[in-house]
Amino acid sequence: MPPDSARRKRRYIVLTVLVALVIVGWSGLWYYAVGQAGNVLDGWRDREAKAGRIYNCGSASIGGYPFRIEVSCQNASAVFRALQPPLEIKTADILAAVQIYQPDLIISEFTGPATIGDAGHPPVLSANWKLGQASVRGTPTAPERVALVFDAPVLERLSGDSRESLLRANHLELHGRVAEGSAADKPVIEAALSAEGITAPALHPAAAQPLDADMVTVLRGLNDLSPKPWAERFREMQAAGGRIDITRARVQQGNILAVGAGQLMLNPQGRLQGQLRVTIAGIDEFLDKIGAQRMVQSSPTMDRLAGFLDRFSPGLGAAARQQAGTNIAAGINMLGEQTTLEGRKAVTLPLRFDDGAAFLGPIPIGKTPALF
């Protein structure tokens, strides 16, 4: 065999051996990474289980070779035992993927529909979406960021064969990150919510028209991110003198536009205390939508005033009640600070929370639930 042919043959043999070694080495790395990713997922499940959140798969498979690790979970379910009675969520399929070169980032995709109800009982809620995704960066003991994204989500209440629409949206996103501290020591959590075209007619008639919302909040006063129910976290935050900073909020519904910011705290009963400074364009339409006239006319303060006036002259209280409702928009504009918002006339008012009761200026607009 000529020397050149022999050298070429040896070169091909060496190249083939090197390619085979690379394939074998990469395969070994992939299987090692599969084991590591499995450890991360098992650690995450164990961590969640300690907080009373149990996750299961009807069947599971692993794939994604050579550059990804994909774990497919069919007939997935989650049971939240910390709630009484325990809550169960079921969905069709969850696909979780981890890149070989980025093992601390898990990206998941959910296939609906999902059902929600008390464990062991028929579901009472159904949720569906066109696209549902989540991402988690960090380790099970030190999570850094989390994000949830849904396109065209729908939430319905189930009652036998009937369904009632509770919430619909074009797009929903929720992002959270550890802004200061660490998961193990005094974390400061920044959370951002974005909603496009959201409606919730069952919540309030005013929410039947689509609205867009963007909000950024910062939670201060948490001890750590160890597994525990959120009610317990909020209780610890209140005991530590923590607070909820609304650093940016913007809501638009038709001609109504509102922006605001401020600080809220929790009282010993777990209810909101504090104040936001809110600027509203289209205040007249907003007051009409939330039924402010009825709220003022039926408020305890108005009841006391009407009773006092009726003692002087029967019927005077009813007249005062009607007049108060009629002039409410003019009164709000007089009490608030006149300004402009994105080129439109607007008024700035305090949005005050007192033991969970919310007041826009002097107008009672609702009551928020206790957080623990």
C-alpha positions in Angstrom: 0.0 0.0 0.0 1.5 3.4 -1.0 2.6 5.6 2.0 0.0 8.3 1.2 -2.8 5.8 1.2 -1.7 4.3 4.5 -1.5 7.8 6.1 -5.0 8.6 4.8 -6.3 5.4 6.1 -4.8 6.0 9.5 -6.2 9.5 9.5 -9.7 8.2 8.8 -9.3 5.6 11.5 -8.1 8.2 14.1 -11.0 10.6 13.0 -13.5 7.8 13.4 -12.2 6.8 16.8 -12.3 10.5 17.9 -15.9 10.9 16.7 -16.9 7.7 18.5 -15.2 8.9 21.7 -17.0 12.3 21.4 -20.3 10.5 21.0 -19.6 8.2 23.8 -18.4 11.0 26.0 -21.3 13.3 25.2 -23.8 10.4 25.8 -22.1 9.8 29.2 -22.4 13.5 29.9 -26.1 13.5 28.9 -26.9 10.5 31.1 -25.0 12.1 33.9 -27.0 15.3 33.4 -30.2 13.3 33.4 -29.3 12.0 36.8 -28.4 15.5 38.0 -31.7 16.9 36.6 -33.6 14.1 38.2 -32.0 15.0 41.5 -33.0 18.6 41.1 -36.6 17.6 40.2 -36.7 15.2 43.1 -35.3 17.8 45.4 -37.9 20.3 44.2 -40.7 17.8 44.8 -39.4 16.9 48.3 -39.2 20.6 49.1 -42.7 21.2 47.9 -44.0 18.2 49.8 -42.7 19.6 53.1 -45.0 22.6 52.4 -47.9 20.3 51.9 -47.8 20.5 48.1 -47.8 17.0 46.6 -47.1 16.5 42.9 -47.7 13.3 41.0 -47.7 11.9 37.4 -49.9 9.2 36.0 -47.0 8.2 33.8 -43.6 9.9 33.0 -40.9 9.6 30.3 -37.5 11.2 29.8 -36.1 12.3 26.4 -34.4 15.2 24.7 -31.1 13.7 23.7 -28.6 15.1 22.8 -28.8 18.7 24.0 -31.9 18.8 26.3 -33.4 16.8 29.0 -37.2 16.6 28.7 -39.4 15.1 31.3 -43.0 14.5 30.2 -45.6 14.0 32.9 -49.0 12.7 31.7 -52.2 13.1 33.9 -50.4 15.4 36.3 -51.9 16.3 39.6 -51.1 18.4 42.6 -52.6 18.2 46.1 -52.3 21.2 48.5 -52.6 19.7 51.9 -51.9 22.9 53.8 -55.4 24.1 52.7 -58.5 22.9 54.6 -60.0 21.0 53.0 -57.1 19.9 50.8 -57.2 21.3 47.3 -56.5 19.2 44.2 -55.5 20.4 40.7 -55.4 18.0 37.7 -54.1 18.7 34.2 -53.6 16.7 31.1 -49.8 17.0 30.5 -46.7 18.8 31.7 -43.5 18.9 29.7 -40.4 20.2 31.7 -37.1 20.8 29.8 -33.5 21.5 31.1 -30.6 22.4 28.8 -27.4 20.4 29.3 -25.4 23.6 29.5 -27.9 25.4 31.8 -29.1 22.9 34.5 -30.3 25.5 36.9 -33.1 26.7 34.5 -36.3 24.6 34.2 -38.8 25.5 31.5 -42.2 23.9 31.6 -45.2 23.8 29.3 -48.7 22.9 30.4 -51.5 21.3 28.4 -55.0 22.0 29.5 -57.7 21.7 30.6 -57.0 21.7 34.3 -59.6 21.0 37.0 -59.7 22.4 40.5 -61.6 21.1 43.6 -61.4 19.5 47.0 -59.3 16.4 47.0 -61.5 13.3 46.6 -64.5 15.3 45.3 -65.8 16.5 41.9 -64.0 19.6 40.6 -65.7 23.0 41.0 -63.4 25.0 38.7 -62.0 24.4 35.2 -59.2 26.3 33.6 -57.9 26.2 30.0 -55.5 28.1 27.8 -53.9 28.2 24.4 -50.4 28.3 25.8 -49.2 27.8 29.4 -45.6 28.1 30.3 -43.4 28.4 33.4 -39.7 28.9 34.1 -37.8 28.5 37.3 -34.1 29.5 37.8 -32.1 28.4 40.7 -31.9 25.3 42.8 -34.6 23.7 45.0 -33.0 25.2 48.1 -32.2 28.6 46.5 -34.8 29.6 43.9 -33.9 32.9 42.2 -36.6 33.6 39.6 -40.0 32.2 38.6 -42.3 33.2 35.7 -45.8 32.0 34.6 -47.2 32.9 31.2 -50.6 32.1 29.8 -52.2 32.9 26.4 -56.0 33.1 26.3 -56.6 31.7 29.8 -60.2 30.9 30.8 -61.4 30.1 34.3 -65.0 28.7 34.7 -67.1 27.6 37.7 -68.5 24.1 37.3 -71.9 23.1 38.7 -73.2 19.8 37.3 -73.3 20.2 33.6 -73.4 24.0 33.7 -70.4 26.4 33.4 -70.1 30.0 34.6 -67.3 32.2 33.2 -65.3 33.7 36.1 -62.2 35.1 34.3 -60.9 35.5 30.7 -57.9 37.2 29.3 -55.9 37.6 26.2 -52.6 37.2 28.0 -51.4 36.9 31.6 -47.9 37.0 33.0 -46.5 36.8 36.5 -42.8 37.2 37.3 -41.1 36.9 40.6 -37.5 37.3 41.7 -35.3 37.6 44.8 -34.3 41.3 44.6 -32.3 41.5 47.9 -31.0 39.0 50.4 -31.2 35.3 49.7 -33.8 32.5 49.8 -32.4 31.5 53.1 -32.0 34.9 54.8 -34.4 37.9 54.7 -35.4 37.7 51.0 -37.0 40.8 49.4 -39.3 39.5 46.7 -40.2 41.6 43.6 -43.3 40.4 41.7 -44.6 41.8 38.4 -48.1 41.1 37.0 -49.2 41.9 33.5 -52.7 41.3 32.2 -54.2 42.1 28.7 -57.9 42.1 28.0 -58.9 40.6 31.3 -62.6 40.3 32.2 -64.1 38.9 35.5 -67.9 39.6 35.4 -68.6 37.3 38.3 -66.2 39.4 40.5 -68.0 42.7 39.8 -70.2 44.1 37.0 -67.5 46.7 36.4 -65.1 44.0 35.4 -67.2 42.8 32.5 -65.5 45.2 30.2 -61.9 44.1 29.2 -59.1 45.9 31.0 -55.3 45.9 30.8 -53.2 46.0 34.0 -49.5 46.2 34.9 -48.3 46.1 38.5 -45.0 45.8 40.3 -44.9 45.0 44.0 -42.1 44.4 46.5 -42.6 42.2 49.6 -40.3 43.2 52.5 -40.1 41.4 55.9 -40.1 37.7 54.9 -37.8 35.5 57.0 -36.9 33.0 54.3 -38.3 31.0 51.4 -38.4 27.7 53.2 -41.5 25.5 52.4 -44.5 27.0 54.2 -48.0 28.2 53.4 -48.3 31.9 52.2 -50.6 32.6 55.2 -47.7 31.8 57.5 -45.3 34.0 55.4 -47.7 36.9 55.7 -48.0 36.4 59.4 -44.2 36.4 59.8 -44.0 39.5 57.6 -46.6 41.4 59.8 -44.7 40.4 63.0 -41.4 41.7 61.5 -43.0 45.0 60.5 -42.7 44.2 56.9 -44.6 45.9 54.1 -45.9 45.6 50.5 -44.6 48.3 48.3 -46.6 49.0 45.1 -43.9 50.6 43.1 -45.9 50.9 39.9 -49.5 50.2 39.0 -51.3 51.0 35.8 -54.9 50.0 34.9 -56.8 50.9 31.7 -60.4 50.0 30.9 -61.9 51.8 27.9 -61.7 55.6 28.7 -60.7 55.0 32.3 -57.0 55.2 33.0 -55.5 54.9 36.5 -51.9 54.9 37.8 -50.7 54.7 41.3 -48.0 53.8 43.9 -47.7 53.5 47.6 -47.1 51.3 50.6 -49.3 48.8 52.4 -48.8 46.9 55.7 -50.7 44.1 57.5 -52.4 44.6 60.8 -52.4 41.9 63.5 -55.6 40.5 61.9 -53.9 40.1 58.5 -55.8 42.9 56.9 -54.4 45.7 54.7 -53.4 49.0 56.2 -51.9 51.9 54.3 -52.3 54.2 51.4 -51.7 54.5 47.6 -51.6 57.7 45.7 -53.8 57.2 42.6 -54.3 59.4 39.6 -57.4 58.7 37.5 -58.5 60.0 34.1 -62.2 59.4 33.5 -63.2 59.6 37.1 -66.9 60.2 36.4 -67.2 57.0 34.4 -65.2 55.1 37.0 -67.4 56.2 39.9 -70.5 55.2 37.8 -69.0 51.7 37.0 -68.2 50.8 40.6 -71.6 52.1 41.9 -70.1 54.8 44.1 -73.4 56.6 44.5 -75.0 53.6 46.0 -72.0 52.9 48.2 -72.1 56.5 49.6 -75.8 56.4 50.1 -75.7 53.1 52.0 -72.5 53.7 54.0 -72.6 53.7 57.8 -71.5 57.3 57.9 -74.4 58.3 55.7 -76.8 56.2 57.9 -75.7 58.1 61.0 -76.0 61.5 59.3 -79.5 60.6 57.9 -80.7 59.4 61.3 -79.4 62.6 62.9 -81.2 64.8 60.3 -84.4 62.9 60.5 -84.6 63.7 64.2 -84.9 67.4 63.3 -87.2 66.9 60.4 -88.6 63.6 59.1 -87.5 63.0 55.5 -84.5 65.4 55.7 -82.1 62.4 56.0 -83.4 60.8 52.8 -83.0 64.1 51.0 -79.5 64.5 52.2 -78.7 60.9 51.2 -80.0 61.5 47.6 -78.1 64.8 47.4 -74.9 63.1 48.5 -75.1 60.5 45.8 -76.0 63.0 43.1 -73.0 65.3 43.8 -70.4 62.6 44.4 -68.4 63.1 41.2 -68.3 66.9 41.7 -67.2 66.4 45.3 -64.4 64.0 44.3 -63.1 66.4 41.7 -63.1 69.3 44.3 -61.4 67.1 47.0 -58.8 65.7 44.7 -55.7 67.3 43.1 -56.4 68.4 39.5 -53.7 67.2 37.1 -53.2 65.5 33.7 -52.5 61.9 32.9 -51.1 61.0 29.4 -52.5 64.2 28.0 -55.9 63.9 29.7 -57.6 65.7 32.5 -57.3 63.7 35.7 -57.6 63.9 39.5 -55.2 62.5 42.1 -56.7 61.0 45.2 -55.5 58.7 48.1 -56.6 55.1 47.9 -56.7 54.2 51.6 -56.9 50.8 53.3 -58.2 50.7 56.9 -58.5 47.2 58.4 -59.0 45.8 54.9 -61.7 48.4 54.0 -60.8 50.4 50.9 -61.6 54.1 50.4 -61.0 56.3 47.3 -60.8 59.6 49.0 -63.9 59.6 51.3 -65.8 57.0 49.2 -65.9 53.4 50.5 -65.3 51.1 47.5 -65.0 47.6 49.0 -63.3 45.3 51.5 -60.2 43.1 50.9 -59.9 39.7 52.5 -57.5 38.9 55.4 -54.2 37.4 54.2 -53.9 35.2 57.2 
